[in-house]
């Protein structure tokens, strides 16, 4: 099973070209699900799991893997309310999200699919709030649902909810006269970022993917009157998003004479040196791993102070 991930280094070439690779897997039924390979550390047979008292029911237990103790989440129970039927033959996908390592218990891992982000559609509006999806696509005539792992982790308390900006953070005056564009496909992530900005008193506009954000920015630039364009402090963008990823969004902003001056912060659960290097390659101004309200708040405050000084 480790052979599935033995060419991850080659996959870094996909980033910056609006491409991704999904690790496909199944839960109890035939429906295929996917998560980005960049977030996957390894795939293993289910190890011995130790139940923890008072843990969320979706946490199947903790396991010792490569010297670390990690929580293993029953992904089927977390998303459908029904537990995975057979743990003995199941697999665990070990992942890194939002600065934490955790495992996801799944029935079976299928394969890796190479896709363009434009092939990933946003979930239907009726499902986007309640469902655990950030996108849907087709692979070999099969529907594949891309899970909103940040929503899963927030609900099982692997990560904090909105979080609070530290009271000691110096908040410059005039924050309410600035504006931030937030771009993220995850409902939970948008809520977290918006909550941080609300605490700082900074108004925000929310977009669900890079394509929507770019169209919005270009519209504002063409007709700035009555829009937040002249007060736009920064763009805070996720990397993984349907239609257009954050790397491509940044590159498109830098190619547009009316937008290239904008400050772009890539804010993502994809941590690691590679992503920091890509930040420079595509022309982003900064990179921040999700999610710390304090650290994000500090970045915004630094921009507010720079704007006031200018």
C-alpha positions in Angstrom: 0.0 0.0 0.0 2.9 2.3 0.6 3.6 2.1 -3.2 0.6 4.4 -3.7 2.6 7.3 -2.2 6.1 6.5 -3.4 6.2 9.2 -6.1 5.0 12.2 -4.1 8.1 14.2 -5.0 7.0 14.0 -8.7 3.6 15.4 -7.8 5.0 18.7 -6.6 5.3 19.6 -10.3 1.5 19.8 -10.5 1.3 22.7 -8.1 1.1 26.1 -9.8 -0.5 24.6 -12.9 -4.0 24.3 -11.4 -3.7 20.6 -11.1 -4.0 18.1 -8.2 -4.0 14.5 -7.4 -6.7 12.9 -5.3 -6.3 9.8 -3.2 -9.6 7.9 -3.8 -11.2 5.7 -1.2 -14.5 4.1 -0.1 -16.4 4.0 3.1 -19.3 1.6 3.7 -20.8 1.8 0.2 -19.7 2.1 -3.4 -19.5 5.9 -3.4 -16.0 7.2 -4.0 -14.4 9.9 -2.0 -11.2 11.8 -2.3 -8.6 13.9 -0.5 -5.5 15.7 -1.8 -2.4 13.5 -2.0 -0.3 16.4 -0.6 -2.1 16.0 2.8 -1.4 12.3 3.0 1.6 10.9 4.8 1.0 7.2 4.4 -1.7 4.6 4.1 -1.6 1.6 6.5 -3.6 -1.3 7.7 -5.6 -0.5 10.8 -3.3 -0.7 13.8 -4.4 -1.5 17.3 -6.7 1.3 18.5 -7.2 2.3 22.1 -10.5 4.0 22.9 -10.2 7.2 24.9 -12.7 8.1 27.6 -15.0 11.1 26.8 -13.7 11.3 23.2 -16.1 12.1 20.4 -17.8 8.9 19.2 -16.3 9.4 15.8 -12.8 9.0 17.2 -12.3 5.3 16.8 -9.3 5.4 19.1 -5.7 6.4 19.3 -2.8 4.6 17.8 1.0 4.6 18.0 2.4 5.2 14.5 6.1 5.8 13.9 6.7 7.0 17.4 3.7 9.4 17.5 0.3 8.9 19.2 -2.4 10.1 16.9 -6.2 10.1 16.9 -7.9 7.9 14.3 -11.3 9.2 13.1 -14.0 6.9 11.7 -14.7 8.9 8.6 -17.9 7.1 7.9 -19.3 7.7 11.4 -18.2 11.3 11.3 -19.9 12.1 8.0 -22.9 9.8 7.9 -23.6 8.9 11.5 -23.1 5.2 10.8 -19.8 3.5 11.9 -17.5 1.7 9.4 -18.7 -1.9 9.3 -15.4 -3.8 9.5 -12.4 -2.3 11.2 -10.4 -5.5 10.8 -10.1 -5.2 7.1 -10.1 -1.4 7.0 -7.2 1.0 6.2 -6.0 4.2 7.9 -5.0 7.2 5.8 -2.5 9.2 7.9 -2.7 12.9 7.1 -1.4 16.3 8.1 -4.0 19.0 8.3 -3.9 22.3 10.1 -0.6 21.6 11.9 -1.9 18.3 13.3 -1.4 14.6 12.3 -4.4 12.3 12.4 -5.6 9.1 10.8 -8.9 8.5 8.9 -10.4 5.1 9.1 -11.8 4.0 5.6 -13.0 0.7 4.2 -10.6 0.6 1.3 -8.1 2.8 -0.6 -8.6 2.7 -4.4 -5.9 4.7 -6.3 -4.6 8.1 -7.2 -6.3 10.2 -9.8 -4.6 13.1 -11.6 -7.0 16.0 -12.3 -7.3 19.7 -13.2 -8.9 21.9 -10.6 -11.3 23.1 -13.3 -12.7 19.6 -13.3 -13.7 20.0 -9.7 -17.1 21.5 -9.2 -18.4 23.2 -6.1 -21.1 21.1 -4.3 -24.7 22.1 -5.0 -25.7 25.1 -2.8 -28.4 23.0 -1.1 -25.6 20.7 0.1 -22.7 23.1 0.7 -23.7 24.1 4.3 -24.8 20.7 5.7 -22.7 18.2 3.7 -19.1 17.4 4.3 -18.0 18.4 0.8 -15.8 21.0 -0.8 -16.2 19.7 -4.3 -17.4 17.0 -6.6 -15.9 15.5 -9.8 -16.0 12.5 -12.1 -13.2 9.9 -12.5 -13.8 7.1 -15.0 -17.5 7.9 -15.1 -17.8 7.7 -11.3 -18.9 10.5 -9.1 -16.2 11.4 -6.6 -17.0 13.6 -3.6 -14.1 15.6 -2.1 -14.5 15.8 1.7 -14.3 19.0 3.7 -11.9 17.5 6.2 -11.6 20.8 8.1 -15.3 20.5 8.9 -14.9 16.9 10.1 -12.0 17.8 12.3 -13.8 20.8 13.8 -16.8 18.8 14.7 -14.8 16.0 16.3 -12.8 18.7 18.2 -9.5 17.8 16.6 -9.1 21.5 15.8 -10.6 24.5 17.5 -13.5 26.3 16.2 -13.2 30.0 15.5 -10.5 30.8 18.1 -9.9 34.1 19.7 -7.5 36.8 18.9 -5.3 37.6 21.9 -6.4 40.6 23.9 -2.9 42.0 24.0 -2.8 42.3 20.2 -2.5 46.0 19.3 -5.5 46.8 17.0 -4.9 50.0 15.0 -7.6 52.6 14.5 -9.4 52.7 11.2 -9.7 48.9 10.8 -13.3 49.3 9.9 -12.4 51.5 6.9 -10.3 48.6 5.3 -11.5 45.5 3.6 -10.3 41.9 3.2 -11.2 39.4 0.5 -11.3 35.9 2.0 -11.1 33.0 -0.5 -11.7 29.4 0.8 -13.8 26.5 -0.2 -14.4 25.2 3.3 -17.4 26.5 5.2 -15.5 26.0 8.5 -12.4 27.8 7.3 -14.4 30.8 6.0 -16.1 31.0 9.4 -12.8 30.9 11.2 -11.2 33.6 9.1 -14.3 35.8 9.2 -14.5 35.4 13.0 -10.9 36.6 13.3 -11.5 39.6 11.1 -14.7 40.4 13.0 -12.8 40.5 16.3 -10.4 43.0 14.7 -13.3 45.1 13.3 -12.2 44.5 9.6 -15.1 44.0 7.1 -14.7 41.1 4.7 -16.1 39.7 1.5 -16.1 35.9 1.1 -15.5 33.8 -2.0 -15.7 30.0 -2.4 -12.9 29.5 -4.9 -10.2 31.2 -6.9 -12.2 31.6 -10.0 -15.0 33.4 -8.2 -12.5 35.6 -6.4 -10.7 36.6 -9.6 -13.9 37.5 -11.3 -14.9 39.6 -8.3 -11.6 41.4 -8.1 -11.6 42.2 -11.9 -15.2 43.5 -11.6 -14.2 45.7 -8.7 -11.2 47.0 -10.5 -13.2 47.9 -13.6 -15.9 49.6 -11.7 -14.4 50.6 -8.3 -17.1 53.1 -7.3 -19.4 51.5 -4.7 -17.1 48.6 -4.1 -14.4 47.9 -1.5 -11.6 47.9 -4.1 -9.8 51.1 -3.1 -10.0 50.0 0.6 -8.9 46.4 -0.1 -6.2 45.6 2.5 -5.3 42.1 1.4 -6.5 38.9 -0.1 -6.4 35.9 2.2 -6.6 32.7 0.1 -6.7 29.0 0.6 -4.6 26.9 -1.8 -6.9 23.9 -2.5 -10.1 25.0 -4.2 -12.4 23.9 -7.0 -12.2 25.5 -10.4 -9.0 27.6 -9.5 -6.5 26.9 -6.8 -4.8 29.6 -4.7 -1.5 29.3 -6.6 -3.2 30.0 -9.9 -5.3 32.8 -8.4 -2.1 34.5 -7.2 -0.4 34.1 -10.5 -3.5 35.6 -12.3 -3.5 38.5 -9.9 0.2 39.2 -10.6 -0.5 39.1 -14.4 -3.3 41.7 -14.1 -2.1 45.3 -14.2 -5.1 46.4 -12.2 -4.6 43.8 -9.5 -0.9 43.1 -9.3 -0.4 45.5 -6.4 -2.7 43.5 -4.1 -1.2 41.9 -1.0 -1.8 38.1 -1.2 -1.6 35.8 1.9 -1.8 32.1 1.1 -3.5 30.6 4.2 -3.7 26.8 4.0 -3.8 23.5 5.8 -1.1 22.3 3.3 1.9 23.0 5.5 5.6 22.4 4.7 8.6 23.9 3.1 7.4 23.1 -0.4 4.3 25.3 -0.1 6.4 28.2 1.3 8.6 27.9 -1.8 5.6 27.9 -4.1 4.4 31.0 -2.4 7.5 32.8 -3.7 7.3 31.2 -7.1 3.7 32.3 -7.8 4.3 35.8 -6.4 2.3 35.6 -3.1 3.5 38.0 -0.4 3.1 35.6 2.5 2.2 32.1 3.7 0.5 31.0 6.9 -0.4 27.5 7.9 -4.0 27.1 9.3 -5.3 27.7 11.8 -4.2 30.1 14.5 -6.5 33.1 15.1 -3.6 34.9 16.9 -1.1 34.4 14.0 -3.7 35.4 11.4 -4.7 38.4 13.4 -1.1 39.5 13.7 -0.7 39.3 9.9 -3.8 41.5 9.4 -2.7 44.0 12.1 0.7 44.3 10.4 -1.0 45.1 7.2 -3.3 47.6 8.9 -0.3 49.4 10.5 1.5 49.5 7.1 -1.5 50.9 5.4 -1.9 53.6 8.1 1.8 54.5 7.8 1.4 54.8 4.0 
